């Protein structure tokens, strides 16, 4: 036996940790996961956080867990989207954390495009932007929910790529009823970290369903 055969390979932290949160999305989450495994960039892990679903979510994702992809499944009591994201953050091991809402999807080059930007600009702490909207482009203003605003004036949390240490420093997303993504963004900006926006529209934000998740809210001063 070669003397090196008993030596374990050093741990390789993935470049990306993709946090997929879901609540009763058995009909939609397969589309999201299929778009993830079809990524041209392969240096990623995924953490699916099932926030107390009462449908067949666990059954429909089982085939993805059996195919050898770096996908883990964690089920918790329902705590809401922000807490589900936080669970994914704390379970992650990647250099950058990003998100994929269970009713959305990526184009095949989504992770590759973002890796190129982050690799060429290693001081970026938070990268965001680059979305294709399917359905209504208007959401409630988190400061006045009776007012509708265009998504071009919002930050969209699904597009975030945040350096893991920063996400932990900010203690994830705050437990607020509306706009936790914008709140996270503002806290990061207040720290003075480097935030960059891209326009590559590789995150597909589905808003055509009546119960589409809404996680995009204005920030007080839009950053480009």
PyMOL CGO cylinders between C-alpha atoms (Angstrom):
from pymol import cmd
from pymol.cgo import CYLINDER

trace = [
    CYLINDER, 0.00, 0.00, 0.00, 1.30, 3.42, -0.88, 0.3, 1, 1, 1, 1, 1, 1,
    CYLINDER, 1.30, 3.42, -0.88, 1.98, 5.50, 2.23, 0.3, 1, 1, 1, 1, 1, 1,
    CYLINDER, 1.98, 5.50, 2.23, -0.10, 8.35, 0.85, 0.3, 1, 1, 1, 1, 1, 1,
    CYLINDER, -0.10, 8.35, 0.85, -3.25, 6.29, 0.37, 0.3, 1, 1, 1, 1, 1, 1,
    CYLINDER, -3.25, 6.29, 0.37, -4.39, 6.78, 3.95, 0.3, 1, 1, 1, 1, 1, 1,
    CYLINDER, -4.39, 6.78, 3.95, -3.98, 10.54, 3.82, 0.3, 1, 1, 1, 1, 1, 1,
    CYLINDER, -3.98, 10.54, 3.82, -7.28, 12.31, 3.33, 0.3, 1, 1, 1, 1, 1, 1,
    CYLINDER, -7.28, 12.31, 3.33, -7.45, 14.92, 0.60, 0.3, 1, 1, 1, 1, 1, 1,
    CYLINDER, -7.45, 14.92, 0.60, -7.51, 18.48, 1.93, 0.3, 1, 1, 1, 1, 1, 1,
    CYLINDER, -7.51, 18.48, 1.93, -10.95, 20.04, 2.13, 0.3, 1, 1, 1, 1, 1, 1,
    CYLINDER, -10.95, 20.04, 2.13, -11.84, 22.19, -0.87, 0.3, 1, 1, 1, 1, 1, 1,
    CYLINDER, -11.84, 22.19, -0.87, -14.22, 24.99, -0.04, 0.3, 1, 1, 1, 1, 1, 1,
    CYLINDER, -14.22, 24.99, -0.04, -16.49, 25.62, -3.02, 0.3, 1, 1, 1, 1, 1, 1,
    CYLINDER, -16.49, 25.62, -3.02, -16.40, 29.00, -4.69, 0.3, 1, 1, 1, 1, 1, 1,
    CYLINDER, -16.40, 29.00, -4.69, -20.17, 29.37, -4.32, 0.3, 1, 1, 1, 1, 1, 1,
    CYLINDER, -20.17, 29.37, -4.32, -22.70, 28.27, -1.75, 0.3, 1, 1, 1, 1, 1, 1,
    CYLINDER, -22.70, 28.27, -1.75, -26.16, 28.45, -3.29, 0.3, 1, 1, 1, 1, 1, 1,
    CYLINDER, -26.16, 28.45, -3.29, -28.91, 28.78, -0.68, 0.3, 1, 1, 1, 1, 1, 1,
    CYLINDER, -28.91, 28.78, -0.68, -32.28, 27.56, -1.95, 0.3, 1, 1, 1, 1, 1, 1,
    CYLINDER, -32.28, 27.56, -1.95, -35.17, 28.31, 0.39, 0.3, 1, 1, 1, 1, 1, 1,
    CYLINDER, -35.17, 28.31, 0.39, -38.59, 26.80, -0.15, 0.3, 1, 1, 1, 1, 1, 1,
    CYLINDER, -38.59, 26.80, -0.15, -42.03, 26.60, 1.39, 0.3, 1, 1, 1, 1, 1, 1,
    CYLINDER, -42.03, 26.60, 1.39, -44.66, 24.48, -0.35, 0.3, 1, 1, 1, 1, 1, 1,
    CYLINDER, -44.66, 24.48, -0.35, -43.06, 24.75, -3.80, 0.3, 1, 1, 1, 1, 1, 1,
    CYLINDER, -43.06, 24.75, -3.80, -43.25, 21.14, -4.93, 0.3, 1, 1, 1, 1, 1, 1,
    CYLINDER, -43.25, 21.14, -4.93, -44.35, 22.18, -8.43, 0.3, 1, 1, 1, 1, 1, 1,
    CYLINDER, -44.35, 22.18, -8.43, -41.70, 24.86, -8.91, 0.3, 1, 1, 1, 1, 1, 1,
    CYLINDER, -41.70, 24.86, -8.91, -38.55, 23.86, -7.06, 0.3, 1, 1, 1, 1, 1, 1,
    CYLINDER, -38.55, 23.86, -7.06, -37.57, 21.16, -9.62, 0.3, 1, 1, 1, 1, 1, 1,
    CYLINDER, -37.57, 21.16, -9.62, -37.25, 23.90, -12.26, 0.3, 1, 1, 1, 1, 1, 1,
    CYLINDER, -37.25, 23.90, -12.26, -34.99, 25.91, -9.95, 0.3, 1, 1, 1, 1, 1, 1,
    CYLINDER, -34.99, 25.91, -9.95, -32.80, 22.91, -9.13, 0.3, 1, 1, 1, 1, 1, 1,
    CYLINDER, -32.80, 22.91, -9.13, -32.61, 21.84, -12.76, 0.3, 1, 1, 1, 1, 1, 1,
    CYLINDER, -32.61, 21.84, -12.76, -31.30, 25.29, -13.68, 0.3, 1, 1, 1, 1, 1, 1,
    CYLINDER, -31.30, 25.29, -13.68, -28.68, 24.92, -10.96, 0.3, 1, 1, 1, 1, 1, 1,
    CYLINDER, -28.68, 24.92, -10.96, -27.31, 21.55, -12.01, 0.3, 1, 1, 1, 1, 1, 1,
    CYLINDER, -27.31, 21.55, -12.01, -27.14, 22.77, -15.62, 0.3, 1, 1, 1, 1, 1, 1,
    CYLINDER, -27.14, 22.77, -15.62, -24.70, 25.54, -14.71, 0.3, 1, 1, 1, 1, 1, 1,
    CYLINDER, -24.70, 25.54, -14.71, -21.55, 25.66, -16.82, 0.3, 1, 1, 1, 1, 1, 1,
    CYLINDER, -21.55, 25.66, -16.82, -19.67, 26.60, -13.63, 0.3, 1, 1, 1, 1, 1, 1,
    CYLINDER, -19.67, 26.60, -13.63, -19.36, 23.52, -11.41, 0.3, 1, 1, 1, 1, 1, 1,
    CYLINDER, -19.36, 23.52, -11.41, -17.53, 24.81, -8.33, 0.3, 1, 1, 1, 1, 1, 1,
    CYLINDER, -17.53, 24.81, -8.33, -20.56, 25.13, -6.08, 0.3, 1, 1, 1, 1, 1, 1,
    CYLINDER, -20.56, 25.13, -6.08, -22.49, 23.52, -3.30, 0.3, 1, 1, 1, 1, 1, 1,
    CYLINDER, -22.49, 23.52, -3.30, -26.20, 23.96, -2.65, 0.3, 1, 1, 1, 1, 1, 1,
    CYLINDER, -26.20, 23.96, -2.65, -28.10, 24.01, 0.61, 0.3, 1, 1, 1, 1, 1, 1,
    CYLINDER, -28.10, 24.01, 0.61, -31.84, 23.50, 0.31, 0.3, 1, 1, 1, 1, 1, 1,
    CYLINDER, -31.84, 23.50, 0.31, -33.66, 24.84, 3.35, 0.3, 1, 1, 1, 1, 1, 1,
    CYLINDER, -33.66, 24.84, 3.35, -37.21, 23.53, 3.55, 0.3, 1, 1, 1, 1, 1, 1,
    CYLINDER, -37.21, 23.53, 3.55, -39.05, 25.98, 5.79, 0.3, 1, 1, 1, 1, 1, 1,
    CYLINDER, -39.05, 25.98, 5.79, -41.63, 23.58, 7.13, 0.3, 1, 1, 1, 1, 1, 1,
    CYLINDER, -41.63, 23.58, 7.13, -43.35, 22.63, 3.87, 0.3, 1, 1, 1, 1, 1, 1,
    CYLINDER, -43.35, 22.63, 3.87, -46.55, 20.60, 4.17, 0.3, 1, 1, 1, 1, 1, 1,
    CYLINDER, -46.55, 20.60, 4.17, -46.61, 19.45, 0.54, 0.3, 1, 1, 1, 1, 1, 1,
    CYLINDER, -46.61, 19.45, 0.54, -44.39, 16.91, -1.25, 0.3, 1, 1, 1, 1, 1, 1,
    CYLINDER, -44.39, 16.91, -1.25, -41.30, 19.11, -1.46, 0.3, 1, 1, 1, 1, 1, 1,
    CYLINDER, -41.30, 19.11, -1.46, -39.05, 16.50, 0.15, 0.3, 1, 1, 1, 1, 1, 1,
    CYLINDER, -39.05, 16.50, 0.15, -40.18, 13.85, -2.34, 0.3, 1, 1, 1, 1, 1, 1,
    CYLINDER, -40.18, 13.85, -2.34, -39.70, 15.94, -5.50, 0.3, 1, 1, 1, 1, 1, 1,
    CYLINDER, -39.70, 15.94, -5.50, -36.18, 17.01, -4.53, 0.3, 1, 1, 1, 1, 1, 1,
    CYLINDER, -36.18, 17.01, -4.53, -35.07, 13.48, -3.60, 0.3, 1, 1, 1, 1, 1, 1,
    CYLINDER, -35.07, 13.48, -3.60, -33.89, 12.66, -7.16, 0.3, 1, 1, 1, 1, 1, 1,
    CYLINDER, -33.89, 12.66, -7.16, -31.56, 15.68, -7.09, 0.3, 1, 1, 1, 1, 1, 1,
    CYLINDER, -31.56, 15.68, -7.09, -30.05, 14.46, -3.83, 0.3, 1, 1, 1, 1, 1, 1,
    CYLINDER, -30.05, 14.46, -3.83, -29.36, 11.03, -5.32, 0.3, 1, 1, 1, 1, 1, 1,
    CYLINDER, -29.36, 11.03, -5.32, -27.51, 12.17, -8.44, 0.3, 1, 1, 1, 1, 1, 1,
    CYLINDER, -27.51, 12.17, -8.44, -24.17, 12.93, -6.83, 0.3, 1, 1, 1, 1, 1, 1,
    CYLINDER, -24.17, 12.93, -6.83, -24.43, 16.71, -6.86, 0.3, 1, 1, 1, 1, 1, 1,
    CYLINDER, -24.43, 16.71, -6.86, -23.16, 18.73, -3.91, 0.3, 1, 1, 1, 1, 1, 1,
    CYLINDER, -23.16, 18.73, -3.91, -26.68, 19.37, -2.64, 0.3, 1, 1, 1, 1, 1, 1,
    CYLINDER, -26.68, 19.37, -2.64, -27.74, 19.02, 0.97, 0.3, 1, 1, 1, 1, 1, 1,
    CYLINDER, -27.74, 19.02, 0.97, -31.27, 19.17, 2.32, 0.3, 1, 1, 1, 1, 1, 1,
    CYLINDER, -31.27, 19.17, 2.32, -32.23, 20.67, 5.65, 0.3, 1, 1, 1, 1, 1, 1,
    CYLINDER, -32.23, 20.67, 5.65, -35.77, 20.83, 6.97, 0.3, 1, 1, 1, 1, 1, 1,
    CYLINDER, -35.77, 20.83, 6.97, -36.80, 23.15, 9.77, 0.3, 1, 1, 1, 1, 1, 1,
    CYLINDER, -36.80, 23.15, 9.77, -39.98, 24.33, 11.42, 0.3, 1, 1, 1, 1, 1, 1,
    CYLINDER, -39.98, 24.33, 11.42, -41.49, 27.20, 9.49, 0.3, 1, 1, 1, 1, 1, 1,
    CYLINDER, -41.49, 27.20, 9.49, -39.71, 30.43, 10.52, 0.3, 1, 1, 1, 1, 1, 1,
    CYLINDER, -39.71, 30.43, 10.52, -40.12, 32.57, 7.42, 0.3, 1, 1, 1, 1, 1, 1,
    CYLINDER, -40.12, 32.57, 7.42, -37.92, 33.33, 4.44, 0.3, 1, 1, 1, 1, 1, 1,
    CYLINDER, -37.92, 33.33, 4.44, -35.32, 35.46, 6.24, 0.3, 1, 1, 1, 1, 1, 1,
    CYLINDER, -35.32, 35.46, 6.24, -34.64, 32.81, 8.87, 0.3, 1, 1, 1, 1, 1, 1,
    CYLINDER, -34.64, 32.81, 8.87, -34.54, 30.10, 6.21, 0.3, 1, 1, 1, 1, 1, 1,
    CYLINDER, -34.54, 30.10, 6.21, -31.86, 32.08, 4.36, 0.3, 1, 1, 1, 1, 1, 1,
    CYLINDER, -31.86, 32.08, 4.36, -29.95, 32.50, 7.60, 0.3, 1, 1, 1, 1, 1, 1,
    CYLINDER, -29.95, 32.50, 7.60, -29.98, 28.76, 8.15, 0.3, 1, 1, 1, 1, 1, 1,
    CYLINDER, -29.98, 28.76, 8.15, -28.47, 28.31, 4.70, 0.3, 1, 1, 1, 1, 1, 1,
    CYLINDER, -28.47, 28.31, 4.70, -25.83, 30.96, 5.39, 0.3, 1, 1, 1, 1, 1, 1,
    CYLINDER, -25.83, 30.96, 5.39, -24.71, 29.31, 8.61, 0.3, 1, 1, 1, 1, 1, 1,
    CYLINDER, -24.71, 29.31, 8.61, -24.57, 25.88, 6.95, 0.3, 1, 1, 1, 1, 1, 1,
    CYLINDER, -24.57, 25.88, 6.95, -22.59, 27.17, 3.97, 0.3, 1, 1, 1, 1, 1, 1,
    CYLINDER, -22.59, 27.17, 3.97, -18.89, 26.62, 3.33, 0.3, 1, 1, 1, 1, 1, 1,
    CYLINDER, -18.89, 26.62, 3.33, -18.33, 28.55, 0.10, 0.3, 1, 1, 1, 1, 1, 1,
    CYLINDER, -18.33, 28.55, 0.10, -16.29, 31.68, -0.42, 0.3, 1, 1, 1, 1, 1, 1,
    CYLINDER, -16.29, 31.68, -0.42, -19.35, 33.53, -1.71, 0.3, 1, 1, 1, 1, 1, 1,
    CYLINDER, -19.35, 33.53, -1.71, -22.97, 32.91, -0.77, 0.3, 1, 1, 1, 1, 1, 1,
    CYLINDER, -22.97, 32.91, -0.77, -25.74, 33.41, -3.28, 0.3, 1, 1, 1, 1, 1, 1,
    CYLINDER, -25.74, 33.41, -3.28, -29.43, 32.60, -3.42, 0.3, 1, 1, 1, 1, 1, 1,
    CYLINDER, -29.43, 32.60, -3.42, -31.99, 30.92, -5.63, 0.3, 1, 1, 1, 1, 1, 1,
    CYLINDER, -31.99, 30.92, -5.63, -35.63, 31.34, -4.70, 0.3, 1, 1, 1, 1, 1, 1,
    CYLINDER, -35.63, 31.34, -4.70, -37.52, 28.12, -5.32, 0.3, 1, 1, 1, 1, 1, 1,
    CYLINDER, -37.52, 28.12, -5.32, -39.85, 29.75, -7.85, 0.3, 1, 1, 1, 1, 1, 1,
    CYLINDER, -39.85, 29.75, -7.85, -37.02, 31.33, -9.85, 0.3, 1, 1, 1, 1, 1, 1,
    CYLINDER, -37.02, 31.33, -9.85, -34.21, 29.96, -12.03, 0.3, 1, 1, 1, 1, 1, 1,
    CYLINDER, -34.21, 29.96, -12.03, -30.74, 30.67, -13.42, 0.3, 1, 1, 1, 1, 1, 1,
    CYLINDER, -30.74, 30.67, -13.42, -29.62, 30.84, -17.03, 0.3, 1, 1, 1, 1, 1, 1,
    CYLINDER, -29.62, 30.84, -17.03, -26.82, 28.28, -17.64, 0.3, 1, 1, 1, 1, 1, 1,
    CYLINDER, -26.82, 28.28, -17.64, -24.05, 30.89, -17.42, 0.3, 1, 1, 1, 1, 1, 1,
    CYLINDER, -24.05, 30.89, -17.42, -25.28, 32.65, -14.27, 0.3, 1, 1, 1, 1, 1, 1,
    CYLINDER, -25.28, 32.65, -14.27, -22.60, 31.37, -11.90, 0.3, 1, 1, 1, 1, 1, 1,
    CYLINDER, -22.60, 31.37, -11.90, -19.88, 31.52, -14.56, 0.3, 1, 1, 1, 1, 1, 1,
    CYLINDER, -19.88, 31.52, -14.56, -20.61, 35.19, -15.29, 0.3, 1, 1, 1, 1, 1, 1,
    CYLINDER, -20.61, 35.19, -15.29, -20.49, 36.08, -11.61, 0.3, 1, 1, 1, 1, 1, 1,
    CYLINDER, -20.49, 36.08, -11.61, -17.33, 34.06, -10.97, 0.3, 1, 1, 1, 1, 1, 1,
    CYLINDER, -17.33, 34.06, -10.97, -15.57, 35.94, -13.75, 0.3, 1, 1, 1, 1, 1, 1,
    CYLINDER, -15.57, 35.94, -13.75, -16.51, 39.29, -12.19, 0.3, 1, 1, 1, 1, 1, 1,
    CYLINDER, -16.51, 39.29, -12.19, -15.54, 38.23, -8.67, 0.3, 1, 1, 1, 1, 1, 1,
    CYLINDER, -15.54, 38.23, -8.67, -12.26, 36.65, -9.79, 0.3, 1, 1, 1, 1, 1, 1,
    CYLINDER, -12.26, 36.65, -9.79, -11.23, 39.77, -11.68, 0.3, 1, 1, 1, 1, 1, 1,
    CYLINDER, -11.23, 39.77, -11.68, -12.26, 42.05, -8.82, 0.3, 1, 1, 1, 1, 1, 1,
    CYLINDER, -12.26, 42.05, -8.82, -11.23, 40.21, -5.67, 0.3, 1, 1, 1, 1, 1, 1,
    CYLINDER, -11.23, 40.21, -5.67, -12.11, 43.09, -3.33, 0.3, 1, 1, 1, 1, 1, 1,
    CYLINDER, -12.11, 43.09, -3.33, -15.85, 42.91, -4.07, 0.3, 1, 1, 1, 1, 1, 1,
    CYLINDER, -15.85, 42.91, -4.07, -17.82, 42.13, -0.92, 0.3, 1, 1, 1, 1, 1, 1,
    CYLINDER, -17.82, 42.13, -0.92, -21.31, 42.22, -2.41, 0.3, 1, 1, 1, 1, 1, 1,
    CYLINDER, -21.31, 42.22, -2.41, -22.24, 41.77, -6.06, 0.3, 1, 1, 1, 1, 1, 1,
    CYLINDER, -22.24, 41.77, -6.06, -25.84, 42.17, -7.15, 0.3, 1, 1, 1, 1, 1, 1,
    CYLINDER, -25.84, 42.17, -7.15, -28.07, 42.87, -10.13, 0.3, 1, 1, 1, 1, 1, 1,
    CYLINDER, -28.07, 42.87, -10.13, -28.58, 41.26, -13.50, 0.3, 1, 1, 1, 1, 1, 1,
    CYLINDER, -28.58, 41.26, -13.50, -32.14, 40.02, -13.65, 0.3, 1, 1, 1, 1, 1, 1,
    CYLINDER, -32.14, 40.02, -13.65, -34.74, 39.04, -16.24, 0.3, 1, 1, 1, 1, 1, 1,
    CYLINDER, -34.74, 39.04, -16.24, -38.26, 39.63, -14.95, 0.3, 1, 1, 1, 1, 1, 1,
    CYLINDER, -38.26, 39.63, -14.95, -41.11, 37.41, -16.10, 0.3, 1, 1, 1, 1, 1, 1,
    CYLINDER, -41.11, 37.41, -16.10, -44.48, 38.79, -15.10, 0.3, 1, 1, 1, 1, 1, 1,
    CYLINDER, -44.48, 38.79, -15.10, -45.23, 41.98, -13.23, 0.3, 1, 1, 1, 1, 1, 1,
    CYLINDER, -45.23, 41.98, -13.23, -42.30, 44.34, -12.76, 0.3, 1, 1, 1, 1, 1, 1,
    CYLINDER, -42.30, 44.34, -12.76, -43.98, 46.19, -9.90, 0.3, 1, 1, 1, 1, 1, 1,
    CYLINDER, -43.98, 46.19, -9.90, -43.80, 45.42, -6.18, 0.3, 1, 1, 1, 1, 1, 1,
    CYLINDER, -43.80, 45.42, -6.18, -44.99, 47.18, -3.01, 0.3, 1, 1, 1, 1, 1, 1,
    CYLINDER, -44.99, 47.18, -3.01, -42.75, 49.90, -1.61, 0.3, 1, 1, 1, 1, 1, 1,
    CYLINDER, -42.75, 49.90, -1.61, -41.56, 48.63, 1.78, 0.3, 1, 1, 1, 1, 1, 1,
    CYLINDER, -41.56, 48.63, 1.78, -41.90, 52.15, 3.21, 0.3, 1, 1, 1, 1, 1, 1,
    CYLINDER, -41.90, 52.15, 3.21, -45.47, 52.48, 1.92, 0.3, 1, 1, 1, 1, 1, 1,
    CYLINDER, -45.47, 52.48, 1.92, -47.04, 49.17, 0.95, 0.3, 1, 1, 1, 1, 1, 1,
    CYLINDER, -47.04, 49.17, 0.95, -49.98, 50.92, -0.73, 0.3, 1, 1, 1, 1, 1, 1,
    CYLINDER, -49.98, 50.92, -0.73, -47.55, 52.30, -3.31, 0.3, 1, 1, 1, 1, 1, 1,
    CYLINDER, -47.55, 52.30, -3.31, -46.24, 50.15, -6.18, 0.3, 1, 1, 1, 1, 1, 1,
    CYLINDER, -46.24, 50.15, -6.18, -42.73, 50.70, -7.52, 0.3, 1, 1, 1, 1, 1, 1,
    CYLINDER, -42.73, 50.70, -7.52, -40.74, 49.30, -10.43, 0.3, 1, 1, 1, 1, 1, 1,
    CYLINDER, -40.74, 49.30, -10.43, -38.14, 46.63, -9.79, 0.3, 1, 1, 1, 1, 1, 1,
    CYLINDER, -38.14, 46.63, -9.79, -35.49, 48.75, -11.50, 0.3, 1, 1, 1, 1, 1, 1,
    CYLINDER, -35.49, 48.75, -11.50, -35.58, 50.88, -8.37, 0.3, 1, 1, 1, 1, 1, 1,
    CYLINDER, -35.58, 50.88, -8.37, -35.05, 47.87, -6.08, 0.3, 1, 1, 1, 1, 1, 1,
    CYLINDER, -35.05, 47.87, -6.08, -32.36, 45.49, -4.97, 0.3, 1, 1, 1, 1, 1, 1,
    CYLINDER, -32.36, 45.49, -4.97, -33.30, 41.88, -5.68, 0.3, 1, 1, 1, 1, 1, 1,
    CYLINDER, -33.30, 41.88, -5.68, -32.01, 39.50, -3.06, 0.3, 1, 1, 1, 1, 1, 1,
    CYLINDER, -32.01, 39.50, -3.06, -31.85, 36.49, -5.36, 0.3, 1, 1, 1, 1, 1, 1,
    CYLINDER, -31.85, 36.49, -5.36, -29.07, 38.22, -7.28, 0.3, 1, 1, 1, 1, 1, 1,
    CYLINDER, -29.07, 38.22, -7.28, -26.85, 38.78, -4.22, 0.3, 1, 1, 1, 1, 1, 1,
    CYLINDER, -26.85, 38.78, -4.22, -23.36, 37.27, -4.17, 0.3, 1, 1, 1, 1, 1, 1,
    CYLINDER, -23.36, 37.27, -4.17, -21.98, 38.10, -0.75, 0.3, 1, 1, 1, 1, 1, 1,
    CYLINDER, -21.98, 38.10, -0.75, -18.60, 37.24, 0.72, 0.3, 1, 1, 1, 1, 1, 1,
    CYLINDER, -18.60, 37.24, 0.72, -19.28, 34.65, 3.39, 0.3, 1, 1, 1, 1, 1, 1,
    CYLINDER, -19.28, 34.65, 3.39, -17.46, 36.42, 6.21, 0.3, 1, 1, 1, 1, 1, 1,
    CYLINDER, -17.46, 36.42, 6.21, -19.48, 39.56, 5.53, 0.3, 1, 1, 1, 1, 1, 1,
    CYLINDER, -19.48, 39.56, 5.53, -22.74, 37.62, 5.64, 0.3, 1, 1, 1, 1, 1, 1,
    CYLINDER, -22.74, 37.62, 5.64, -21.73, 36.17, 9.01, 0.3, 1, 1, 1, 1, 1, 1,
    CYLINDER, -21.73, 36.17, 9.01, -20.57, 39.56, 10.27, 0.3, 1, 1, 1, 1, 1, 1,
    CYLINDER, -20.57, 39.56, 10.27, -24.00, 40.99, 9.44, 0.3, 1, 1, 1, 1, 1, 1,
    CYLINDER, -24.00, 40.99, 9.44, -25.62, 37.99, 11.15, 0.3, 1, 1, 1, 1, 1, 1,
    CYLINDER, -25.62, 37.99, 11.15, -27.61, 37.25, 8.05, 0.3, 1, 1, 1, 1, 1, 1,
    CYLINDER, -27.61, 37.25, 8.05, -30.99, 38.77, 7.35, 0.3, 1, 1, 1, 1, 1, 1,
    CYLINDER, -30.99, 38.77, 7.35, -32.95, 40.67, 9.96, 0.3, 1, 1, 1, 1, 1, 1,
    CYLINDER, -32.95, 40.67, 9.96, -36.32, 39.42, 11.25, 0.3, 1, 1, 1, 1, 1, 1,
    CYLINDER, -36.32, 39.42, 11.25, -38.41, 42.11, 9.65, 0.3, 1, 1, 1, 1, 1, 1,
    CYLINDER, -38.41, 42.11, 9.65, -41.77, 41.50, 7.93, 0.3, 1, 1, 1, 1, 1, 1,
    CYLINDER, -41.77, 41.50, 7.93, -40.94, 43.24, 4.64, 0.3, 1, 1, 1, 1, 1, 1,
    CYLINDER, -40.94, 43.24, 4.64, -37.76, 44.09, 2.80, 0.3, 1, 1, 1, 1, 1, 1,
    CYLINDER, -37.76, 44.09, 2.80, -35.18, 41.94, 4.56, 0.3, 1, 1, 1, 1, 1, 1,
    CYLINDER, -35.18, 41.94, 4.56, -33.06, 41.91, 1.40, 0.3, 1, 1, 1, 1, 1, 1,
    CYLINDER, -33.06, 41.91, 1.40, -32.97, 45.70, 1.19, 0.3, 1, 1, 1, 1, 1, 1,
    CYLINDER, -32.97, 45.70, 1.19, -32.28, 45.87, 4.92, 0.3, 1, 1, 1, 1, 1, 1,
    CYLINDER, -32.28, 45.87, 4.92, -29.31, 43.51, 4.49, 0.3, 1, 1, 1, 1, 1, 1,
    CYLINDER, -29.31, 43.51, 4.49, -28.07, 45.61, 1.58, 0.3, 1, 1, 1, 1, 1, 1,
    CYLINDER, -28.07, 45.61, 1.58, -28.27, 48.81, 3.60, 0.3, 1, 1, 1, 1, 1, 1,
    CYLINDER, -28.27, 48.81, 3.60, -26.41, 47.27, 6.54, 0.3, 1, 1, 1, 1, 1, 1,
    CYLINDER, -26.41, 47.27, 6.54, -23.63, 46.18, 4.20, 0.3, 1, 1, 1, 1, 1, 1,
    CYLINDER, -23.63, 46.18, 4.20, -23.43, 49.63, 2.66, 0.3, 1, 1, 1, 1, 1, 1,
    CYLINDER, -23.43, 49.63, 2.66, -23.22, 51.26, 6.08, 0.3, 1, 1, 1, 1, 1, 1,
    CYLINDER, -23.22, 51.26, 6.08, -20.12, 49.21, 6.78, 0.3, 1, 1, 1, 1, 1, 1,
    CYLINDER, -20.12, 49.21, 6.78, -18.46, 50.80, 3.78, 0.3, 1, 1, 1, 1, 1, 1,
    CYLINDER, -18.46, 50.80, 3.78, -17.83, 47.52, 1.96, 0.3, 1, 1, 1, 1, 1, 1,
    CYLINDER, -17.83, 47.52, 1.96, -17.34, 47.36, -1.80, 0.3, 1, 1, 1, 1, 1, 1,
    CYLINDER, -17.34, 47.36, -1.80, -20.69, 46.82, -3.54, 0.3, 1, 1, 1, 1, 1, 1,
    CYLINDER, -20.69, 46.82, -3.54, -20.88, 46.36, -7.30, 0.3, 1, 1, 1, 1, 1, 1,
    CYLINDER, -20.88, 46.36, -7.30, -23.87, 46.01, -9.58, 0.3, 1, 1, 1, 1, 1, 1,
    CYLINDER, -23.87, 46.01, -9.58, -23.87, 44.01, -12.81, 0.3, 1, 1, 1, 1, 1, 1,
    CYLINDER, -23.87, 44.01, -12.81, -26.38, 44.13, -15.62, 0.3, 1, 1, 1, 1, 1, 1,
    CYLINDER, -26.38, 44.13, -15.62, -25.93, 40.59, -17.01, 0.3, 1, 1, 1, 1, 1, 1,
    CYLINDER, -25.93, 40.59, -17.01, -29.59, 39.38, -16.91, 0.3, 1, 1, 1, 1, 1, 1,
    CYLINDER, -29.59, 39.38, -16.91, -28.90, 35.80, -15.87, 0.3, 1, 1, 1, 1, 1, 1,
    CYLINDER, -28.90, 35.80, -15.87, -31.18, 35.53, -12.82, 0.3, 1, 1, 1, 1, 1, 1,
    CYLINDER, -31.18, 35.53, -12.82, -34.72, 34.77, -13.99, 0.3, 1, 1, 1, 1, 1, 1,
    CYLINDER, -34.72, 34.77, -13.99, -37.19, 36.29, -11.56, 0.3, 1, 1, 1, 1, 1, 1,
    CYLINDER, -37.19, 36.29, -11.56, -40.62, 34.71, -11.98, 0.3, 1, 1, 1, 1, 1, 1,
    CYLINDER, -40.62, 34.71, -11.98, -43.47, 36.96, -10.92, 0.3, 1, 1, 1, 1, 1, 1,
    CYLINDER, -43.47, 36.96, -10.92, -46.26, 35.63, -13.13, 0.3, 1, 1, 1, 1, 1, 1,
    CYLINDER, -46.26, 35.63, -13.13, -47.84, 33.39, -10.48, 0.3, 1, 1, 1, 1, 1, 1,
    CYLINDER, -47.84, 33.39, -10.48, -50.45, 34.91, -8.12, 0.3, 1, 1, 1, 1, 1, 1,
    CYLINDER, -50.45, 34.91, -8.12, -48.42, 33.78, -5.10, 0.3, 1, 1, 1, 1, 1, 1,
    CYLINDER, -48.42, 33.78, -5.10, -44.98, 34.73, -6.41, 0.3, 1, 1, 1, 1, 1, 1,
    CYLINDER, -44.98, 34.73, -6.41, -42.55, 35.53, -3.64, 0.3, 1, 1, 1, 1, 1, 1,
    CYLINDER, -42.55, 35.53, -3.64, -41.73, 39.22, -3.33, 0.3, 1, 1, 1, 1, 1, 1,
    CYLINDER, -41.73, 39.22, -3.33, -38.30, 39.91, -1.88, 0.3, 1, 1, 1, 1, 1, 1,
    CYLINDER, -38.30, 39.91, -1.88, -37.40, 43.06, -3.79, 0.3, 1, 1, 1, 1, 1, 1,
    CYLINDER, -37.40, 43.06, -3.79, -37.80, 46.41, -2.10, 0.3, 1, 1, 1, 1, 1, 1,
    CYLINDER, -37.80, 46.41, -2.10, -36.38, 49.87, -2.54, 0.3, 1, 1, 1, 1, 1, 1,
    CYLINDER, -36.38, 49.87, -2.54, -33.37, 51.13, -0.71, 0.3, 1, 1, 1, 1, 1, 1,
    CYLINDER, -33.37, 51.13, -0.71, -33.38, 54.73, 0.41, 0.3, 1, 1, 1, 1, 1, 1,
    CYLINDER, -33.38, 54.73, 0.41, -30.64, 55.68, -2.01, 0.3, 1, 1, 1, 1, 1, 1,
    CYLINDER, -30.64, 55.68, -2.01, -30.23, 53.41, -5.00, 0.3, 1, 1, 1, 1, 1, 1,
    CYLINDER, -30.23, 53.41, -5.00, -26.66, 52.24, -5.66, 0.3, 1, 1, 1, 1, 1, 1,
    CYLINDER, -26.66, 52.24, -5.66, -25.51, 51.47, -9.18, 0.3, 1, 1, 1, 1, 1, 1,
]
cmd.load_cgo(trace, "trace")
